[in-house]
Every structure is written in C-alpha cells, then in structure tokens.
Amino acid sequence: MKIKVSVKDKDELKRKIYQGGETLSGFGRRVGVSTPYLSNVVSGKTNPSPTMAKKIADGLGIDLNSIFLV
C-alpha cells in the first residue's frame, strides 16, 4: 500500500521555512533533504514521501498534518 502525501498550502510551507530565518538550501541541509528535492516539494512539482514529509515537519517543529495532506 502506497501512502500519498501532498502539501496543503505551498505558500504556507515556504513562509514557515523562511520565518525560521533559513533559506531552502540551509533548511534542507539541516533536516537532510536535498535542495532540489525540497524546492520541488515546496513548488508542488513533487509530492514528498511520508519519510521526507516527516523530516520537513519535524524540522519546522510542527505536526505533519498541519502542513501536509496524508
């Protein structure tokens, strides 16, 4: 069974990353997600895997379901 994950609001995700004072590349490095992959997730070009969505949410210090649809 494959779980589909998508970003609820791309602008909100971007805002949360930048509110922490980080760039996409800096945030990606900190949480272990490549910059190109993170950029594609934030822009809606790629849906993250559940594991990657969890890394992003944890890096932001928020609940997974507050930013992603699972």
Rosetta silent file (secondary structure, phi, psi, omega in degrees, C-alpha in Angstrom):
SEQUENCE: MKIKVSVKDKDELKRKIYQGGETLSGFGRRVGVSTPYLSNVVSGKTNPSPTMAKKIADGLGIDLNSIFLV
SCORE:     score description
SCORE:     0.000 S_00000001
   1 L     0.000  129.137 -178.825    0.000    0.000    0.000 S_00000001
   2 L  -103.847  129.558  179.973    1.385    3.363   -1.032 S_00000001
   3 L   -94.992  128.704  178.651    0.592    6.431    1.052 S_00000001
   4 L   -96.022  131.102  178.966    0.145    9.676   -0.865 S_00000001
   5 L  -124.412  136.562  175.554    1.346   12.861    0.781 S_00000001
   6 E  -142.562  158.410 -179.950    0.909   16.376   -0.611 S_00000001
   7 E   -76.603  131.605  178.179    1.466   19.916    0.595 S_00000001
   8 L   -68.694  -49.395 -175.872   -1.702   21.618    1.837 S_00000001
   9 L  -142.350  106.453 -176.841   -0.525   25.164    1.116 S_00000001
  10 H   -58.870  -42.068 -179.075    2.751   25.748   -0.745 S_00000001
  11 H   -64.942  -37.537  178.748    2.956   29.399    0.309 S_00000001
  12 H   -66.694  -40.782  177.947    2.454   28.493    3.972 S_00000001
  13 H   -61.875  -47.401  178.117    5.220   25.880    3.794 S_00000001
  14 H   -58.618  -45.807 -179.208    7.591   28.399    2.228 S_00000001
  15 H   -60.049  -43.196 -179.579    6.640   31.013    4.818 S_00000001
  16 H   -63.907  -38.563  178.321    7.311   28.605    7.702 S_00000001
  17 H   -65.850  -48.127 -177.359   10.768   27.781    6.352 S_00000001
  18 H   -70.797  -30.095  177.757   11.690   31.435    5.845 S_00000001
  19 H   -62.337  -28.460  177.492   10.179   32.524    9.186 S_00000001
  20 L   -77.241    2.420  178.341   12.800   30.353   10.835 S_00000001
  21 L    78.690   20.484 -177.541   15.448   32.558    9.217 S_00000001
  22 L  -115.599  155.256  169.897   16.605   29.856    6.830 S_00000001
  23 L   -88.393  168.697  175.665   16.937   29.521    3.100 S_00000001
  24 H   -59.007  -42.780 -177.591   15.632   26.420    1.334 S_00000001
  25 H   -67.923  -40.375  178.589   19.175   25.125    0.978 S_00000001
  26 H   -65.551  -43.322  178.180   20.051   25.785    4.632 S_00000001
  27 H   -64.195  -44.825  179.259   16.847   24.191    5.871 S_00000001
  28 H   -58.061  -45.296  178.593   17.325   21.219    3.544 S_00000001
  29 H   -60.425  -43.844 -177.001   20.873   20.646    4.788 S_00000001
  30 H   -63.300  -38.760 -176.472   19.741   20.838    8.403 S_00000001
  31 H   -97.844   -3.250  176.729   16.951   18.272    8.000 S_00000001
  32 L    83.474   34.594  178.082   18.708   16.010    5.476 S_00000001
  33 L  -123.690  131.695 -178.215   16.675   16.814    2.349 S_00000001
  34 L   -65.222  150.061 -179.688   18.405   17.899   -0.853 S_00000001
  35 H   -59.967  -46.062  179.285   17.761   21.444   -2.045 S_00000001
  36 H   -61.356  -41.449  179.436   16.385   20.405   -5.456 S_00000001
  37 H   -63.488  -47.637 -179.571   14.005   17.892   -3.859 S_00000001
  38 H   -61.338  -42.285  178.709   12.847   20.418   -1.240 S_00000001
  39 H   -60.165  -41.851  178.358   12.368   23.062   -3.921 S_00000001
  40 H   -67.208  -35.601  176.981   10.191   20.677   -5.933 S_00000001
  41 H   -66.737  -48.089 -177.807    8.109   19.830   -2.849 S_00000001
  42 H   -63.027  -35.650 -179.075    7.632   23.496   -1.948 S_00000001
  43 H   -83.433   -8.036  179.531    6.658   24.385   -5.526 S_00000001
  44 L    85.482    8.033  179.229    4.225   21.466   -5.749 S_00000001
  45 L   -77.186  -25.364 -178.131    6.126   19.704   -8.552 S_00000001
  46 L  -133.083  137.471  171.194    6.836   16.690   -6.345 S_00000001
  47 L   -90.429  131.730 -178.021    4.843   15.044   -3.585 S_00000001
  48 L   -74.013  154.607  171.026    7.105   14.039   -0.713 S_00000001
  49 L   -70.668  160.373  176.908    7.374   10.526    0.586 S_00000001
  50 H   -55.592  -37.951  179.847    5.944   10.061    4.071 S_00000001
  51 H   -64.176  -45.361 -179.749    9.505    9.886    5.437 S_00000001
  52 H   -68.095  -39.071  177.940   10.531   13.148    3.779 S_00000001
  53 H   -60.969  -40.365  178.916    7.316   14.892    4.846 S_00000001
  54 H   -64.470  -42.149  178.078    8.046   13.841    8.438 S_00000001
  55 H   -60.700  -43.703 -178.790   11.612   15.203    8.210 S_00000001
  56 H   -65.459  -48.704  179.648   10.302   18.529    6.912 S_00000001
  57 H   -61.228  -44.414  178.747    7.568   18.805    9.548 S_00000001
  58 H   -62.028  -40.918  178.647    9.963   17.831   12.339 S_00000001
  59 H   -62.740  -29.956  178.041   12.489   20.379   11.067 S_00000001
  60 H   -87.609  -10.737 -179.068    9.812   23.050   11.285 S_00000001
  61 L    71.664   32.413 -178.997    8.729   21.844   14.712 S_00000001
  62 L  -127.271  163.959  177.272    5.140   21.320   13.581 S_00000001
  63 L   -70.986  138.548 -179.911    2.728   18.423   13.295 S_00000001
  64 H   -51.600  -43.195 -176.636    2.885   16.599    9.961 S_00000001
  65 H   -73.117  -10.967  179.295   -0.858   17.016    9.412 S_00000001
  66 H   -79.327  -19.328 -177.600   -0.726   20.781    9.836 S_00000001
  67 H  -123.619  -19.383 -178.383    1.196   21.251    6.593 S_00000001
  68 E  -121.411  146.832  169.873    0.689   18.017    4.627 S_00000001
  69 E   -92.837  127.395 -178.498   -2.341   16.064    3.462 S_00000001
  70 L  -118.773    0.000    0.000   -1.817   12.370    4.131 S_00000001
